[in-house]
Structures are given as C-alpha cells and as structure tokens.
Amino acid sequence: MSRWRSGVPAGALAAVVVTWFAIGPVPVANTANGNGGKQFGIADVPGRATALFPGSTGTRWVRLANAENFPILVRSVTAAVGKPVDGRGRPVPACPATAVRLDALTAPVTVPAKGTADVALTTRMLPGAPDACRSVTFPLTYTGTAVKP
C-alpha cells in the first residue's frame, strides 16, 4: 500500500468561512495491489462548500475517482490544514491553521471500476478561533491509501 499527498481544487464560502483552493494539479493516489501501483484521483465535490464559524461543525465532500477497470478500496483519507490566506492571497498570521480540523475518513470506501464515490469528512472550527479566522481560505492537503480488493 502506498501513500499520496497533494492539494485539491477549491470551494468558495461566505460569512465566517473556511474555503479551499487548488495548490496544483488534481491529485493522483497510488494503490497497492501486487501487480504494481495503480492510481486514483481526489477532488472536492463542486457546489458543496462548507461554511464554518467558531465552534461549528460542517461536512466537506470529497470525490474519489478510479480510472482502473477494477474496483479499489480506499482505506484512508485525511486532510492537513495549511496556513490561511485572505481574499487577496496574503497570509493571515493572526489565524492559526490549527483553528480548523478535518476528521479522517470514518470507514473504507469501495470505488467502482471506471467510477467515482463521494465521501464526507467532518470539518470543525474550534470554539476559540480568533476573529482573524473570519472569511479566510484554508488550503488543504489530502493524504490517502487504497488497495485492490
């Protein structure tokens, strides 16, 4: 089983917000299956933004894509939260990345051959998040593992 790490496309949010944006190309993950590495993609589900405020919990939807002609079993997906930036892309040092947390995938997910699966990750903004965390963008880096069942 191999691991992957990459940025993901954006979802824009309003109010006291958490947003995500692309840091690079659509990530590709390798699967371990005894016949060499295979790949699957991951991206935020369009139109499923997550608005958060201090103390709130939301859902971040992620789409897993399998280009192979056999199903894969995604065993884990986690997200690391990066340092936030304002609407102009400038760092916001008064808002720590630790103000937002995403829970890991709660159970393995089968992605069909040549198909996709949408999964939900629980997102939280901590109750003590400073006011500087309002209306900023938090970049995410997803990591995950998958195998050929």
C-alpha positions as CSV (number, residue, x, y, z in Angstrom):
1,M,0.0,0.0,0.0
2,S,1.5,3.4,-0.9
3,R,0.6,6.9,0.3
4,W,0.0,10.1,-1.7
5,R,-0.2,13.8,-0.9
6,S,-1.4,16.7,-3.0
7,G,-3.6,19.8,-3.0
8,V,-7.2,19.9,-4.0
9,P,-9.5,22.2,-6.0
10,A,-11.4,25.0,-4.3
11,G,-14.8,25.6,-2.9
12,A,-15.7,29.2,-2.1
13,L,-17.7,30.0,1.0
14,A,-19.2,33.1,2.5
15,A,-19.8,34.6,6.0
16,V,-17.4,33.2,8.7
17,V,-15.9,30.8,6.3
18,V,-13.5,28.1,5.5
19,T,-12.6,27.8,1.9
20,W,-10.2,25.6,-0.1
21,F,-8.3,26.2,-3.2
22,A,-6.1,24.4,-5.7
23,I,-2.4,24.2,-5.0
24,G,-1.6,22.1,-8.1
25,P,-3.0,19.6,-10.5
26,V,-5.7,17.2,-9.5
27,P,-4.1,14.8,-7.1
28,V,-3.5,11.2,-8.0
29,A,-3.0,8.4,-5.5
30,N,-1.3,5.1,-5.9
31,T,-2.9,1.8,-4.9
32,A,-1.0,-1.2,-3.9
33,N,-2.2,-4.5,-5.4
34,G,0.7,-6.8,-6.0
35,N,0.7,-6.1,-9.7
36,G,2.4,-2.6,-9.4
37,G,0.9,0.7,-8.4
38,K,-2.4,1.9,-9.7
39,Q,-3.9,5.4,-9.4
40,F,-7.0,7.1,-8.2
41,G,-7.9,10.8,-8.1
42,I,-9.4,13.0,-5.4
43,A,-11.1,16.4,-5.7
44,D,-13.6,18.5,-3.7
45,V,-17.2,17.9,-4.9
46,P,-18.3,21.1,-6.8
47,G,-21.1,23.1,-5.2
48,R,-20.7,21.5,-1.7
49,A,-19.0,24.4,0.1
50,T,-18.5,24.3,3.9
51,A,-19.3,27.5,5.9
52,L,-17.8,27.4,9.4
53,F,-17.7,29.8,12.4
54,P,-16.1,29.3,15.8
55,G,-17.4,26.2,17.5
56,S,-19.2,24.9,14.4
57,T,-19.1,21.6,12.6
58,G,-19.7,21.0,8.9
59,T,-19.2,18.4,6.2
60,R,-16.6,18.6,3.4
61,W,-17.4,16.4,0.5
62,V,-14.6,14.8,-1.5
63,R,-14.9,12.8,-4.7
64,L,-12.7,9.8,-5.2
65,A,-12.2,8.7,-8.9
66,N,-11.0,5.3,-10.1
67,A,-9.8,5.1,-13.7
68,E,-8.9,1.4,-13.5
69,N,-11.0,-1.4,-14.9
70,F,-11.4,-3.0,-11.4
71,P,-12.8,-1.6,-8.1
72,I,-10.5,-0.2,-5.5
73,L,-10.9,0.0,-1.7
74,V,-9.9,3.4,-0.3
75,R,-8.9,2.7,3.3
76,S,-8.0,6.1,4.4
77,V,-8.3,9.8,3.5
78,T,-7.0,12.5,5.8
79,A,-6.5,16.2,5.3
80,A,-3.8,18.6,6.6
81,V,-4.9,22.2,7.0
82,G,-2.5,24.8,5.7
83,K,-1.9,28.4,6.8
84,P,-4.9,30.6,5.9
85,V,-4.8,33.5,3.4
86,D,-7.2,36.4,2.9
87,G,-9.2,37.1,-0.3
88,R,-6.1,38.6,-2.0
89,G,-4.0,35.5,-1.2
90,R,-2.0,37.2,1.6
91,P,-1.1,35.3,4.7
92,V,-3.2,35.8,7.8
93,P,-0.7,35.3,10.7
94,A,-3.3,36.0,13.4
95,C,-5.3,33.0,12.3
96,P,-3.6,29.7,13.0
97,A,-4.1,26.7,10.7
98,T,-4.9,24.8,13.9
99,A,-8.2,26.7,14.1
100,V,-9.7,24.2,11.6
101,R,-9.7,20.4,11.8
102,L,-10.9,17.7,9.4
103,D,-11.7,14.3,10.7
104,A,-10.3,11.3,8.7
105,L,-12.4,9.0,6.6
106,T,-14.5,7.0,9.1
107,A,-14.8,3.7,7.1
108,P,-13.2,2.2,3.9
109,V,-15.0,3.1,0.7
110,T,-15.2,1.0,-2.5
111,V,-14.8,3.0,-5.7
112,P,-16.2,1.1,-8.7
113,A,-14.2,0.4,-11.8
114,K,-14.1,3.5,-14.0
115,G,-16.3,5.2,-11.4
116,T,-16.4,7.7,-8.6
117,A,-17.5,7.8,-5.0
118,D,-18.3,10.9,-2.9
119,V,-17.3,10.8,0.8
120,A,-17.9,13.2,3.6
121,L,-15.2,14.4,6.0
122,T,-16.3,16.2,9.2
123,T,-14.9,19.7,9.4
124,R,-14.6,21.8,12.6
125,M,-13.7,25.3,13.5
126,L,-12.5,25.3,17.1
127,P,-14.6,27.4,19.6
128,G,-11.6,29.7,20.5
129,A,-10.8,30.6,16.9
130,P,-9.7,34.2,16.7
131,D,-11.7,36.8,14.7
132,A,-8.9,36.9,12.2
133,C,-10.1,33.5,11.0
134,R,-13.3,35.1,9.5
135,S,-13.6,34.9,5.7
136,V,-10.2,33.4,5.1
137,T,-9.1,30.5,2.9
138,F,-7.5,27.4,4.4
139,P,-5.6,25.3,1.9
140,L,-5.9,21.5,2.4
141,T,-3.5,18.7,1.5
142,Y,-5.2,15.3,1.3
143,T,-3.4,12.0,2.0
144,G,-4.9,8.6,1.4
145,T,-4.3,4.9,0.8
146,A,-6.1,2.4,-1.3
147,V,-5.8,-1.3,-2.3
148,K,-7.2,-3.6,-5.0
149,P,-9.6,-5.7,-3.0
